[in-house]
Amino acid sequence: MSSHSQPEGEIQALRERIAALSTAILRVNASLDVDTVLHQIAESARALTGASWR
């Protein structure tokens, strides 16, 4: 891998993370119901960290 490929890969990974965060923000803001918002926050955090439910 060349020295130019690594930064490009990191930039792509950051772009994907920003897109995922933006999607999470939109999902959380889609409801005014506190329970729904908390559920969306937990789901988004799980998805962004790669965690799974037991």
ModelCIF file with pLDDT and N, C-alpha, C, O atoms, coordinates in Angstrom:
data_MODEL
#
_entry.id   MODEL 
#
_entity.id                         1 
_entity.type                       polymer 
_entity.pdbx_number_of_molecules   1 
#
_entity_poly.entity_id                      1 
_entity_poly.type                           'polypeptide(L)' 
_entity_poly.nstd_linkage                   no 
_entity_poly.nstd_monomer                   no 
_entity_poly.pdbx_seq_one_letter_code       MSSHSQPEGEIQALRERIAALSTAILRVNASLDVDTVLHQIAESARALTGASWR 
_entity_poly.pdbx_seq_one_letter_code_can   MSSHSQPEGEIQALRERIAALSTAILRVNASLDVDTVLHQIAESARALTGASWR 
_entity_poly.pdbx_strand_id                 A 
#
loop_
_entity_poly_seq.entity_id 
_entity_poly_seq.num 
_entity_poly_seq.mon_id 
_entity_poly_seq.hetero 
1 1  MET n 
1 2  SER n 
1 3  SER n 
1 4  HIS n 
1 5  SER n 
1 6  GLN n 
1 7  PRO n 
1 8  GLU n 
1 9  GLY n 
1 10 GLU n 
1 11 ILE n 
1 12 GLN n 
1 13 ALA n 
1 14 LEU n 
1 15 ARG n 
1 16 GLU n 
1 17 ARG n 
1 18 ILE n 
1 19 ALA n 
1 20 ALA n 
1 21 LEU n 
1 22 SER n 
1 23 THR n 
1 24 ALA n 
1 25 ILE n 
1 26 LEU n 
1 27 ARG n 
1 28 VAL n 
1 29 ASN n 
1 30 ALA n 
1 31 SER n 
1 32 LEU n 
1 33 ASP n 
1 34 VAL n 
1 35 ASP n 
1 36 THR n 
1 37 VAL n 
1 38 LEU n 
1 39 HIS n 
1 40 GLN n 
1 41 ILE n 
1 42 ALA n 
1 43 GLU n 
1 44 SER n 
1 45 ALA n 
1 46 ARG n 
1 47 ALA n 
1 48 LEU n 
1 49 THR n 
1 50 GLY n 
1 51 ALA n 
1 52 SER n 
1 53 TRP n 
1 54 ARG n 
#
_struct_asym.id          A 
_struct_asym.entity_id   1 
#
loop_
_ma_qa_metric.id 
_ma_qa_metric.mode 
_ma_qa_metric.name 
_ma_qa_metric.software_group_id 
_ma_qa_metric.type 
1 global pLDDT . pLDDT 
2 local  pLDDT . pLDDT 
#
_ma_qa_metric_global.metric_id      1 
_ma_qa_metric_global.metric_value   84.04 
_ma_qa_metric_global.model_id       1 
_ma_qa_metric_global.ordinal_id     1 
#
loop_
_ma_qa_metric_local.label_asym_id 
_ma_qa_metric_local.label_comp_id 
_ma_qa_metric_local.label_seq_id 
_ma_qa_metric_local.metric_id 
_ma_qa_metric_local.metric_value 
_ma_qa_metric_local.model_id 
_ma_qa_metric_local.ordinal_id 
A MET 1  2 48.00 1 1  
A SER 2  2 50.00 1 2  
A SER 3  2 55.00 1 3  
A HIS 4  2 63.00 1 4  
A SER 5  2 71.00 1 5  
A GLN 6  2 84.00 1 6  
A PRO 7  2 89.00 1 7  
A GLU 8  2 91.00 1 8  
A GLY 9  2 91.00 1 9  
A GLU 10 2 93.00 1 10 
A ILE 11 2 93.00 1 11 
A GLN 12 2 94.00 1 12 
A ALA 13 2 92.00 1 13 
A LEU 14 2 93.00 1 14 
A ARG 15 2 94.00 1 15 
A GLU 16 2 92.00 1 16 
A ARG 17 2 90.00 1 17 
A ILE 18 2 93.00 1 18 
A ALA 19 2 92.00 1 19 
A ALA 20 2 88.00 1 20 
A LEU 21 2 88.00 1 21 
A SER 22 2 90.00 1 22 
A THR 23 2 87.00 1 23 
A ALA 24 2 83.00 1 24 
A ILE 25 2 86.00 1 25 
A LEU 26 2 87.00 1 26 
A ARG 27 2 82.00 1 27 
A VAL 28 2 80.00 1 28 
A ASN 29 2 83.00 1 29 
A ALA 30 2 84.00 1 30 
A SER 31 2 82.00 1 31 
A LEU 32 2 81.00 1 32 
A ASP 33 2 88.00 1 33 
A VAL 34 2 89.00 1 34 
A ASP 35 2 92.00 1 35 
A THR 36 2 88.00 1 36 
A VAL 37 2 86.00 1 37 
A LEU 38 2 89.00 1 38 
A HIS 39 2 89.00 1 39 
A GLN 40 2 85.00 1 40 
A ILE 41 2 86.00 1 41 
A ALA 42 2 89.00 1 42 
A GLU 43 2 86.00 1 43 
A SER 44 2 85.00 1 44 
A ALA 45 2 87.00 1 45 
A ARG 46 2 88.00 1 46 
A ALA 47 2 85.00 1 47 
A LEU 48 2 83.00 1 48 
A THR 49 2 87.00 1 49 
A GLY 50 2 84.00 1 50 
A ALA 51 2 86.00 1 51 
A SER 52 2 79.00 1 52 
A TRP 53 2 72.00 1 53 
A ARG 54 2 66.00 1 54 
#
loop_
_atom_site.group_PDB 
_atom_site.id 
_atom_site.type_symbol 
_atom_site.label_atom_id 
_atom_site.label_alt_id 
_atom_site.label_comp_id 
_atom_site.label_asym_id 
_atom_site.label_entity_id 
_atom_site.label_seq_id 
_atom_site.pdbx_PDB_ins_code 
_atom_site.Cartn_x 
_atom_site.Cartn_y 
_atom_site.Cartn_z 
_atom_site.occupancy 
_atom_site.B_iso_or_equiv 
_atom_site.pdbx_formal_charge 
_atom_site.auth_seq_id 
_atom_site.auth_comp_id 
_atom_site.auth_asym_id 
_atom_site.auth_atom_id 
_atom_site.pdbx_PDB_model_num 
ATOM 1   N N  . MET A 1 1  ? 0.843   -1.178  0.000  1.00 48.00 ? 1  MET A N  1 
ATOM 2   C CA . MET A 1 1  ? 0.000   0.000   0.000  1.00 48.00 ? 1  MET A CA 1 
ATOM 3   C C  . MET A 1 1  ? 0.887   1.239   0.000  1.00 48.00 ? 1  MET A C  1 
ATOM 4   O O  . MET A 1 1  ? 1.829   1.323   0.788  1.00 48.00 ? 1  MET A O  1 
ATOM 5   N N  . SER A 1 2  ? 0.604   2.177   -0.852 1.00 50.00 ? 2  SER A N  1 
ATOM 6   C CA . SER A 1 2  ? 1.428   3.374   -0.930 1.00 50.00 ? 2  SER A CA 1 
ATOM 7   C C  . SER A 1 2  ? 1.082   4.330   0.195  1.00 50.00 ? 2  SER A C  1 
ATOM 8   O O  . SER A 1 2  ? 0.051   4.183   0.851  1.00 50.00 ? 2  SER A O  1 
ATOM 9   N N  . SER A 1 3  ? 1.942   5.305   0.415  1.00 55.00 ? 3  SER A N  1 
ATOM 10  C CA . SER A 1 3  ? 1.706   6.276   1.484  1.00 55.00 ? 3  SER A CA 1 
ATOM 11  C C  . SER A 1 3  ? 0.475   7.126   1.207  1.00 55.00 ? 3  SER A C  1 
ATOM 12  O O  . SER A 1 3  ? -0.116  7.684   2.132  1.00 55.00 ? 3  SER A O  1 
ATOM 13  N N  . HIS A 1 4  ? 0.080   7.230   -0.075 1.00 63.00 ? 4  HIS A N  1 
ATOM 14  C CA . HIS A 1 4  ? -1.104  8.018   -0.419 1.00 63.00 ? 4  HIS A CA 1 
ATOM 15  C C  . HIS A 1 4  ? -2.389  7.235   -0.166 1.00 63.00 ? 4  HIS A C  1 
ATOM 16  O O  . HIS A 1 4  ? -3.425  7.847   0.095  1.00 63.00 ? 4  HIS A O  1 
ATOM 17  N N  . SER A 1 5  ? -2.361  5.926   -0.231 1.00 71.00 ? 5  SER A N  1 
ATOM 18  C CA . SER A 1 5  ? -3.552  5.103   -0.051 1.00 71.00 ? 5  SER A CA 1 
ATOM 19  C C  . SER A 1 5  ? -4.044  5.126   1.389  1.00 71.00 ? 5  SER A C  1 
ATOM 20  O O  . SER A 1 5  ? -5.251  5.149   1.634  1.00 71.00 ? 5  SER A O  1 
ATOM 21  N N  . GLN A 1 6  ? -3.127  5.119   2.332  1.00 84.00 ? 6  GLN A N  1 
ATOM 22  C CA . GLN A 1 6  ? -3.539  5.085   3.729  1.00 84.00 ? 6  GLN A CA 1 
ATOM 23  C C  . GLN A 1 6  ? -4.351  6.332   4.110  1.00 84.00 ? 6  GLN A C  1 
ATOM 24  O O  . GLN A 1 6  ? -5.436  6.180   4.671  1.00 84.00 ? 6  GLN A O  1 
ATOM 25  N N  . PRO A 1 7  ? -3.884  7.545   3.834  1.00 89.00 ? 7  PRO A N  1 
ATOM 26  C CA . PRO A 1 7  ? -4.708  8.713   4.165  1.00 89.00 ? 7  PRO A CA 1 
ATOM 27  C C  . PRO A 1 7  ? -6.055  8.702   3.430  1.00 89.00 ? 7  PRO A C  1 
ATOM 28  O O  . PRO A 1 7  ? -7.066  9.125   3.992  1.00 89.00 ? 7  PRO A O  1 
ATOM 29  N N  . GLU A 1 8  ? -6.076  8.230   2.198  1.00 91.00 ? 8  GLU A N  1 
ATOM 30  C CA . GLU A 1 8  ? -7.335  8.166   1.461  1.00 91.00 ? 8  GLU A CA 1 
ATOM 31  C C  . GLU A 1 8  ? -8.302  7.203   2.126  1.00 91.00 ? 8  GLU A C  1 
ATOM 32  O O  . GLU A 1 8  ? -9.499  7.479   2.203  1.00 91.00 ? 8  GLU A O  1 
ATOM 33  N N  . GLY A 1 9  ? -7.794  6.077   2.607  1.00 91.00 ? 9  GLY A N  1 
ATOM 34  C CA . GLY A 1 9  ? -8.625  5.115   3.323  1.00 91.00 ? 9  GLY A CA 1 
ATOM 35  C C  . GLY A 1 9  ? -9.152  5.692   4.629  1.00 91.00 ? 9  GLY A C  1 
ATOM 36  O O  . GLY A 1 9  ? -10.304 5.465   4.999  1.00 91.00 ? 9  GLY A O  1 
ATOM 37  N N  . GLU A 1 10 ? -8.303  6.437   5.322  1.00 93.00 ? 10 GLU A N  1 
ATOM 38  C CA . GLU A 1 10 ? -8.724  7.075   6.571  1.00 93.00 ? 10 GLU A CA 1 
ATOM 39  C C  . GLU A 1 10 ? -9.783  8.135   6.299  1.00 93.00 ? 10 GLU A C  1 
ATOM 40  O O  . GLU A 1 10 ? -10.748 8.265   7.052  1.00 93.00 ? 10 GLU A O  1 
ATOM 41  N N  . ILE A 1 11 ? -9.601  8.886   5.231  1.00 93.00 ? 11 ILE A N  1 
ATOM 42  C CA . ILE A 1 11 ? -10.589 9.907   4.864  1.00 93.00 ? 11 ILE A CA 1 
ATOM 43  C C  . ILE A 1 11 ? -11.925 9.253   4.538  1.00 93.00 ? 11 ILE A C  1 
ATOM 44  O O  . ILE A 1 11 ? -12.976 9.747   4.948  1.00 93.00 ? 11 ILE A O  1 
ATOM 45  N N  . GLN A 1 12 ? -11.891 8.154   3.809  1.00 94.00 ? 12 GLN A N  1 
ATOM 46  C CA . GLN A 1 12 ? -13.127 7.441   3.467  1.00 94.00 ? 12 GLN A CA 1 
ATOM 47  C C  . GLN A 1 12 ? -13.808 6.927   4.731  1.00 94.00 ? 12 GLN A C  1 
ATOM 48  O O  . GLN A 1 12 ? -15.028 7.027   4.864  1.00 94.00 ? 12 GLN A O  1 
ATOM 49  N N  . ALA A 1 13 ? -13.033 6.384   5.653  1.00 92.00 ? 13 ALA A N  1 
ATOM 50  C CA . ALA A 1 13 ? -13.599 5.880   6.908  1.00 92.00 ? 13 ALA A CA 1 
ATOM 51  C C  . ALA A 1 13 ? -14.242 7.021   7.704  1.00 92.00 ? 13 ALA A C  1 
ATOM 52  O O  . ALA A 1 13 ? -15.310 6.848   8.291  1.00 92.00 ? 13 ALA A O  1 
ATOM 53  N N  . LEU A 1 14 ? -13.600 8.164   7.721  1.00 93.00 ? 14 LEU A N  1 
ATOM 54  C CA . LEU A 1 14 ? -14.163 9.322   8.418  1.00 93.00 ? 14 LEU A CA 1 
ATOM 55  C C  . LEU A 1 14 ? -15.440 9.817   7.735  1.00 93.00 ? 14 LEU A C  1 
ATOM 56  O O  . LEU A 1 14 ? -16.395 10.206  8.407  1.00 93.00 ? 14 LEU A O  1 
ATOM 57  N N  . ARG A 1 15 ? -15.455 9.801   6.418  1.00 94.00 ? 15 ARG A N  1 
ATOM 58  C CA . ARG A 1 15 ? -16.669 10.198  5.690  1.00 94.00 ? 15 ARG A CA 1 
ATOM 59  C C  . ARG A 1 15 ? -17.832 9.270   6.031  1.00 94.00 ? 15 ARG A C  1 
ATOM 60  O O  . ARG A 1 15 ? -18.959 9.721   6.232  1.00 94.00 ? 15 ARG A O  1 
ATOM 61  N N  . GLU A 1 16 ? -17.549 7.976   6.092  1.00 92.00 ? 16 GLU A N  1 
ATOM 62  C CA . GLU A 1 16 ? -18.596 7.007   6.434  1.00 92.00 ? 16 GLU A CA 1 
ATOM 63  C C  . GLU A 1 16 ? -19.088 7.215   7.860  1.00 92.00 ? 16 GLU A C  1 
ATOM 64  O O  . GLU A 1 16 ? -20.283 7.102   8.130  1.00 92.00 ? 16 GLU A O  1 
ATOM 65  N N  . ARG A 1 17 ? -18.176 7.517   8.763  1.00 90.00 ? 17 ARG A N  1 
ATOM 66  C CA . ARG A 1 17 ? -18.562 7.759   10.164 1.00 90.00 ? 17 ARG A CA 1 
ATOM 67  C C  . ARG A 1 17 ? -19.406 9.027   10.268 1.00 90.00 ? 17 ARG A C  1 
ATOM 68  O O  . ARG A 1 17 ? -20.397 9.045   10.999 1.00 90.00 ? 17 ARG A O  1 
ATOM 69  N N  . ILE A 1 18 ? -19.037 10.074  9.558  1.00 93.00 ? 18 ILE A N  1 
ATOM 70  C CA . ILE A 1 18 ? -19.819 11.313  9.567  1.00 93.00 ? 18 ILE A CA 1 
ATOM 71  C C  . ILE A 1 18 ? -21.212 11.064  8.999  1.00 93.00 ? 18 ILE A C  1 
ATOM 72  O O  . ILE A 1 18 ? -22.197 11.580  9.527  1.00 93.00 ? 18 ILE A O  1 
ATOM 73  N N  . ALA A 1 19 ? -21.300 10.291  7.943  1.00 92.00 ? 19 ALA A N  1 
ATOM 74  C CA . ALA A 1 19 ? -22.605 9.971   7.362  1.00 92.00 ? 19 ALA A CA 1 
ATOM 75  C C  . ALA A 1 19 ? -23.456 9.200   8.360  1.00 92.00 ? 19 ALA A C  1 
ATOM 76  O O  . ALA A 1 19 ? -24.653 9.459   8.486  1.00 92.00 ? 19 ALA A O  1 
ATOM 77  N N  . ALA A 1 20 ? -22.849 8.253   9.072  1.00 88.00 ? 20 ALA A N  1 
ATOM 78  C CA . ALA A 1 20 ? -23.581 7.479   10.076 1.00 88.00 ? 20 ALA A CA 1 
ATOM 79  C C  . ALA A 1 20 ? -24.041 8.374   11.225 1.00 88.00 ? 20 ALA A C  1 
ATOM 80  O O  . ALA A 1 20 ? -25.160 8.227   11.717 1.00 88.00 ? 20 ALA A O  1 
ATOM 81  N N  . LEU A 1 21 ? -23.190 9.291   11.649 1.00 88.00 ? 21 LEU A N  1 
ATOM 82  C CA . LEU A 1 21 ? -23.574 10.226  12.707 1.00 88.00 ? 21 LEU A CA 1 
ATOM 83  C C  . LEU A 1 21 ? -24.704 11.146  12.249 1.00 88.00 ? 21 LEU A C  1 
ATOM 84  O O  . LEU A 1 21 ? -25.623 11.429  13.017 1.00 88.00 ? 21 LEU A O  1 
ATOM 85  N N  . SER A 1 22 ? -24.640 11.605  11.026 1.00 90.00 ? 22 SER A N  1 
ATOM 86  C CA . SER A 1 22 ? -25.702 12.457  10.484 1.00 90.00 ? 22 SER A CA 1 
ATOM 87  C C  . SER A 1 22 ? -27.033 11.712  10.441 1.00 90.00 ? 22 SER A C  1 
ATOM 88  O O  . SER A 1 22 ? -28.077 12.270  10.779 1.00 90.00 ? 22 SER A O  1 
ATOM 89  N N  . THR A 1 23 ? -26.988 10.459  10.026 1.00 87.00 ? 23 THR A N  1 
ATOM 90  C CA . THR A 1 23 ? -28.193 9.637   10.000 1.00 87.00 ? 23 THR A CA 1 
ATOM 91  C C  . THR A 1 23 ? -28.741 9.463   11.411 1.00 87.00 ? 23 THR A C  1 
ATOM 92  O O  . THR A 1 23 ? -29.951 9.546   11.626 1.00 87.00 ? 23 THR A O  1 
ATOM 93  N N  . ALA A 1 24 ? -27.859 9.225   12.365 1.00 83.00 ? 24 ALA A N  1 
ATOM 94  C CA . ALA A 1 24 ? -28.282 9.069   13.756 1.00 83.00 ? 24 ALA A CA 1 
ATOM 95  C C  . ALA A 1 24 ? -28.949 10.342  14.271 1.00 83.00 ? 24 ALA A C  1 
ATOM 96  O O  . ALA A 1 24 ? -29.971 10.273  14.953 1.00 83.00 ? 24 ALA A O  1 
ATOM 97  N N  . ILE A 1 25 ? -28.387 11.485  13.955 1.00 86.00 ? 25 ILE A N  1 
ATOM 98  C CA . ILE A 1 25 ? -28.957 12.763  14.384 1.00 86.00 ? 25 ILE A CA 1 
ATOM 99  C C  . ILE A 1 25 ? -30.348 12.946  13.801 1.00 86.00 ? 25 ILE A C  1 
ATOM 100 O O  . ILE A 1 25 ? -31.264 13.375  14.503 1.00 86.00 ? 25 ILE A O  1 
ATOM 101 N N  . LEU A 1 26 ? -30.513 12.626  12.530 1.00 87.00 ? 26 LEU A N  1 
ATOM 102 C CA . LEU A 1 26 ? -31.827 12.757  11.900 1.00 87.00 ? 26 LEU A CA 1 
ATOM 103 C C  . LEU A 1 26 ? -32.842 11.817  12.538 1.00 87.00 ? 26 LEU A C  1 
ATOM 104 O O  . LEU A 1 26 ? -33.994 12.199  12.745 1.00 87.00 ? 26 LEU A O  1 
ATOM 105 N N  . ARG A 1 27 ? -32.431 10.597  12.849 1.00 82.00 ? 27 ARG A N  1 
ATOM 106 C CA . ARG A 1 27 ? -33.336 9.633   13.487 1.00 82.00 ? 27 ARG A CA 1 
ATOM 107 C C  . ARG A 1 27 ? -33.761 10.119  14.862 1.00 82.00 ? 27 ARG A C  1 
ATOM 108 O O  . ARG A 1 27 ? -34.937 10.025  15.214 1.00 82.00 ? 27 ARG A O  1 
ATOM 109 N N  . VAL A 1 28 ? -32.825 10.635  15.641 1.00 80.00 ? 28 VAL A N  1 
ATOM 110 C CA . VAL A 1 28 ? -33.136 11.115  16.985 1.00 80.00 ? 28 VAL A CA 1 
ATOM 111 C C  . VAL A 1 28 ? -34.070 12.323  16.924 1.00 80.00 ? 28 VAL A C  1 
ATOM 112 O O  . VAL A 1 28 ? -34.979 12.443  17.745 1.00 80.00 ? 28 VAL A O  1 
ATOM 113 N N  . ASN A 1 29 ? -33.857 13.201  15.978 1.00 83.00 ? 29 ASN A N  1 
ATOM 114 C CA . ASN A 1 29 ? -34.667 14.414  15.864 1.00 83.00 ? 29 ASN A CA 1 
ATOM 115 C C  . ASN A 1 29 ? -36.028 14.179  15.214 1.00 83.00 ? 29 ASN A C  1 
ATOM 116 O O  . ASN A 1 29 ? -36.836 15.104  15.125 1.00 83.00 ? 29 ASN A O  1 
ATOM 117 N N  . ALA A 1 30 ? -36.289 12.963  14.764 1.00 84.00 ? 30 ALA A N  1 
ATOM 118 C CA . ALA A 1 30 ? -37.544 12.679  14.070 1.00 84.00 ? 30 ALA A CA 1 
ATOM 119 C C  . ALA A 1 30 ? -38.734 12.567  15.020 1.00 84.00 ? 30 ALA A C  1 
ATOM 120 O O  . ALA A 1 30 ? -39.877 12.541  14.563 1.00 84.00 ? 30 ALA A O  1 
ATOM 121 N N  . SER A 1 31 ? -38.493 12.499  16.325 1.00 82.00 ? 31 SER A N  1 
ATOM 122 C CA . SER A 1 31 ? -39.588 12.301  17.274 1.00 82.00 ? 31 SER A CA 1 
ATOM 123 C C  . SER A 1 31 ? -39.433 13.230  18.471 1.00 82.00 ? 31 SER A C  1 
ATOM 124 O O  . SER A 1 31 ? -38.326 13.589  18.870 1.00 82.00 ? 31 SER A O  1 
ATOM 125 N N  . LEU A 1 32 ? -40.581 13.607  19.032 1.00 81.00 ? 32 LEU A N  1 
ATOM 126 C CA . LEU A 1 32 ? -40.573 14.400  20.260 1.00 81.00 ? 32 LEU A CA 1 
ATOM 127 C C  . LEU A 1 32 ? -40.849 13.525  21.487 1.00 81.00 ? 32 LEU A C  1 
ATOM 128 O O  . LEU A 1 32 ? -40.769 14.003  22.619 1.00 81.00 ? 32 LEU A O  1 
ATOM 129 N N  . ASP A 1 33 ? -41.171 12.252  21.267 1.00 88.00 ? 33 ASP A N  1 
ATOM 130 C CA . ASP A 1 33 ? -41.451 11.326  22.351 1.00 88.00 ? 33 ASP A CA 1 
ATOM 131 C C  . ASP A 1 33 ? -40.139 10.911  23.024 1.00 88.00 ? 33 ASP A C  1 
ATOM 132 O O  . ASP A 1 33 ? -39.231 10.409  22.361 1.00 88.00 ? 33 ASP A O  1 
ATOM 133 N N  . VAL A 1 34 ? -40.044 11.121  24.335 1.00 89.00 ? 34 VAL A N  1 
ATOM 134 C CA . VAL A 1 34 ? -38.795 10.867  25.060 1.00 89.00 ? 34 VAL A CA 1 
ATOM 135 C C  . VAL A 1 34 ? -38.373 9.397   24.940 1.00 89.00 ? 34 VAL A C  1 
ATOM 136 O O  . VAL A 1 34 ? -37.201 9.116   24.687 1.00 89.00 ? 34 VAL A O  1 
ATOM 137 N N  . ASP A 1 35 ? -39.302 8.464   25.118 1.00 92.00 ? 35 ASP A N  1 
ATOM 138 C CA . ASP A 1 35 ? -38.946 7.044   25.022 1.00 92.00 ? 35 ASP A CA 1 
ATOM 139 C C  . ASP A 1 35 ? -38.418 6.692   23.638 1.00 92.00 ? 35 ASP A C  1 
ATOM 140 O O  . ASP A 1 35 ? -37.448 5.944   23.514 1.00 92.00 ? 35 ASP A O  1 
ATOM 141 N N  . THR A 1 36 ? -39.044 7.219   22.612 1.00 88.00 ? 36 THR A N  1 
ATOM 142 C CA . THR A 1 36 ? -38.591 6.967   21.236 1.00 88.00 ? 36 THR A CA 1 
ATOM 143 C C  . THR A 1 36 ? -37.206 7.558   21.009 1.00 88.00 ? 36 THR A C  1 
ATOM 144 O O  . THR A 1 36 ? -36.344 6.917   20.407 1.00 88.00 ? 36 THR A O  1 
ATOM 145 N N  . VAL A 1 37 ? -36.994 8.769   21.486 1.00 86.00 ? 37 VAL A N  1 
ATOM 146 C CA . VAL A 1 37 ? -35.694 9.424   21.321 1.00 86.00 ? 37 VAL A CA 1 
ATOM 147 C C  . VAL A 1 37 ? -34.599 8.627   22.031 1.00 86.00 ? 37 VAL A C  1 
ATOM 148 O O  . VAL A 1 37 ? -33.526 8.409   21.468 1.00 86.00 ? 37 VAL A O  1 
ATOM 149 N N  . LEU A 1 38 ? -34.864 8.194   23.263 1.00 89.00 ? 38 LEU A N  1 
ATOM 150 C CA . LEU A 1 38 ? -33.865 7.416   24.000 1.00 89.00 ? 38 LEU A CA 1 
ATOM 151 C C  . LEU A 1 38 ? -33.574 6.091   23.302 1.00 89.00 ? 38 LEU A C  1 
ATOM 152 O O  . LEU A 1 38 ? -32.425 5.654   23.248 1.00 89.00 ? 38 LEU A O  1 
ATOM 153 N N  . HIS A 1 39 ? -34.598 5.465   22.777 1.00 89.00 ? 39 HIS A N  1 
ATOM 154 C CA . HIS A 1 39 ? -34.405 4.213   22.030 1.00 89.00 ? 39 HIS A CA 1 
ATOM 155 C C  . HIS A 1 39 ? -33.546 4.463   20.789 1.00 89.00 ? 39 HIS A C  1 
ATOM 156 O O  . HIS A 1 39 ? -32.638 3.685   20.497 1.00 89.00 ? 39 HIS A O  1 
ATOM 157 N N  . GLN A 1 40 ? -33.828 5.543   20.062 1.00 85.00 ? 40 GLN A N  1 
ATOM 158 C CA . GLN A 1 40 ? -33.055 5.866   18.870 1.00 85.00 ? 40 GLN A CA 1 
ATOM 159 C C  . GLN A 1 40 ? -31.601 6.182   19.209 1.00 85.00 ? 40 GLN A C  1 
ATOM 160 O O  . GLN A 1 40 ? -30.690 5.810   18.470 1.00 85.00 ? 40 GLN A O  1 
ATOM 161 N N  . ILE A 1 41 ? -31.392 6.862   20.320 1.00 86.00 ? 41 ILE A N  1 
ATOM 162 C CA . ILE A 1 41 ? -30.015 7.158   20.751 1.00 86.00 ? 41 ILE A CA 1 
ATOM 163 C C  . ILE A 1 41 ? -29.264 5.861   21.038 1.00 86.00 ? 41 ILE A C  1 
ATOM 164 O O  . ILE A 1 41 ? -28.125 5.684   20.605 1.00 86.00 ? 41 ILE A O  1 
ATOM 165 N N  . ALA A 1 42 ? -29.919 4.948   21.780 1.00 89.00 ? 42 ALA A N  1 
ATOM 166 C CA . ALA A 1 42 ? -29.278 3.672   22.104 1.00 89.00 ? 42 ALA A CA 1 
ATOM 167 C C  . ALA A 1 42 ? -28.996 2.865   20.840 1.00 89.00 ? 42 ALA A C  1 
ATOM 168 O O  . ALA A 1 42 ? -27.916 2.291   20.703 1.00 89.00 ? 42 ALA A O  1 
ATOM 169 N N  . GLU A 1 43 ? -29.954 2.815   19.917 1.00 86.00 ? 43 GLU A N  1 
ATOM 170 C CA . GLU A 1 43 ? -29.768 2.083   18.664 1.00 86.00 ? 43 GLU A CA 1 
ATOM 171 C C  . GLU A 1 43 ? -28.633 2.686   17.833 1.00 86.00 ? 43 GLU A C  1 
ATOM 172 O O  . GLU A 1 43 ? -27.806 1.964   17.275 1.00 86.00 ? 43 GLU A O  1 
ATOM 173 N N  . SER A 1 44 ? -28.609 4.007   17.759 1.00 85.00 ? 44 SER A N  1 
ATOM 174 C CA . SER A 1 44 ? -27.559 4.675   16.979 1.00 85.00 ? 44 SER A CA 1 
ATOM 175 C C  . SER A 1 44 ? -26.189 4.443   17.592 1.00 85.00 ? 44 SER A C  1 
ATOM 176 O O  . SER A 1 44 ? -25.225 4.180   16.873 1.00 85.00 ? 44 SER A O  1 
ATOM 177 N N  . ALA A 1 45 ? -26.091 4.537   18.909 1.00 87.00 ? 45 ALA A N  1 
ATOM 178 C CA . ALA A 1 45 ? -24.815 4.298   19.585 1.00 87.00 ? 45 ALA A CA 1 
ATOM 179 C C  . ALA A 1 45 ? -24.362 2.864   19.352 1.00 87.00 ? 45 ALA A C  1 
ATOM 180 O O  . ALA A 1 45 ? -23.180 2.618   19.112 1.00 87.00 ? 45 ALA A O  1 
ATOM 181 N N  . ARG A 1 46 ? -25.295 1.913   19.421 1.00 88.00 ? 46 ARG A N  1 
ATOM 182 C CA . ARG A 1 46 ? -24.967 0.514   19.191 1.00 88.00 ? 46 ARG A CA 1 
ATOM 183 C C  . ARG A 1 46 ? -24.436 0.316   17.778 1.00 88.00 ? 46 ARG A C  1 
ATOM 184 O O  . ARG A 1 46 ? -23.426 -0.357  17.571 1.00 88.00 ? 46 ARG A O  1 
ATOM 185 N N  . ALA A 1 47 ? -25.125 0.908   16.813 1.00 85.00 ? 47 ALA A N  1 
ATOM 186 C CA . ALA A 1 47 ? -24.710 0.759   15.415 1.00 85.00 ? 47 ALA A CA 1 
ATOM 187 C C  . ALA A 1 47 ? -23.346 1.409   15.163 1.00 85.00 ? 47 ALA A C  1 
ATOM 188 O O  . ALA A 1 47 ? -22.513 0.849   14.449 1.00 85.00 ? 47 ALA A O  1 
ATOM 189 N N  . LEU A 1 48 ? -23.121 2.572   15.738 1.00 83.00 ? 48 LEU A N  1 
ATOM 190 C CA . LEU A 1 48 ? -21.858 3.281   15.514 1.00 83.00 ? 48 LEU A CA 1 
ATOM 191 C C  . LEU A 1 48 ? -20.671 2.603   16.176 1.00 83.00 ? 48 LEU A C  1 
ATOM 192 O O  . LEU A 1 48 ? -19.541 2.724   15.703 1.00 83.00 ? 48 LEU A O  1 
ATOM 193 N N  . THR A 1 49 ? -20.921 1.890   17.270 1.00 87.00 ? 49 THR A N  1 
ATOM 194 C CA . THR A 1 49 ? -19.818 1.231   17.973 1.00 87.00 ? 49 THR A CA 1 
ATOM 195 C C  . THR A 1 49 ? -19.664 -0.231  17.604 1.00 87.00 ? 49 THR A C  1 
ATOM 196 O O  . THR A 1 49 ? -18.689 -0.873  17.993 1.00 87.00 ? 49 THR A O  1 
ATOM 197 N N  . GLY A 1 50 ? -20.633 -0.766  16.846 1.00 84.00 ? 50 GLY A N  1 
ATOM 198 C CA . GLY A 1 50 ? -20.573 -2.164  16.471 1.00 84.00 ? 50 GLY A CA 1 
ATOM 199 C C  . GLY A 1 50 ? -21.001 -3.105  17.589 1.00 84.00 ? 50 GLY A C  1 
ATOM 200 O O  . GLY A 1 50 ? -20.758 -4.310  17.516 1.00 84.00 ? 50 GLY A O  1 
ATOM 201 N N  . ALA A 1 51 ? -21.636 -2.563  18.619 1.00 86.00 ? 51 ALA A N  1 
ATOM 202 C CA . ALA A 1 51 ? -22.092 -3.374  19.752 1.00 86.00 ? 51 ALA A CA 1 
ATOM 203 C C  . ALA A 1 51 ? -23.336 -4.156  19.342 1.00 86.00 ? 51 ALA A C  1 
ATOM 204 O O  . ALA A 1 51 ? -23.998 -3.825  18.359 1.00 86.00 ? 51 ALA A O  1 
ATOM 205 N N  . SER A 1 52 ? -23.642 -5.196  20.112 1.00 79.00 ? 52 SER A N  1 
ATOM 206 C CA . SER A 1 52 ? -24.847 -5.982  19.830 1.00 79.00 ? 52 SER A CA 1 
ATOM 207 C C  . SER A 1 52 ? -25.640 -6.172  21.114 1.00 79.00 ? 52 SER A C  1 
ATOM 208 O O  . SER A 1 52 ? -25.111 -6.069  22.220 1.00 79.00 ? 52 SER A O  1 
ATOM 209 N N  . TRP A 1 53 ? -26.927 -6.453  20.931 1.00 72.00 ? 53 TRP A N  1 
ATOM 210 C CA . TRP A 1 53 ? -27.799 -6.725  22.085 1.00 72.00 ? 53 TRP A CA 1 
ATOM 211 C C  . TRP A 1 53 ? -27.559 -8.144  22.561 1.00 72.00 ? 53 TRP A C  1 
ATOM 212 O O  . TRP A 1 53 ? -27.266 -9.034  21.763 1.00 72.00 ? 53 TRP A O  1 
ATOM 213 N N  . ARG A 1 54 ? -27.680 -8.344  23.819 1.00 66.00 ? 54 ARG A N  1 
ATOM 214 C CA . ARG A 1 54 ? -27.565 -9.706  24.377 1.00 66.00 ? 54 ARG A CA 1 
ATOM 215 C C  . ARG A 1 54 ? -28.884 -10.378 24.364 1.00 66.00 ? 54 ARG A C  1 
ATOM 216 O O  . ARG A 1 54 ? -28.997 -11.527 24.792 1.00 66.00 ? 54 ARG A O  1 
#
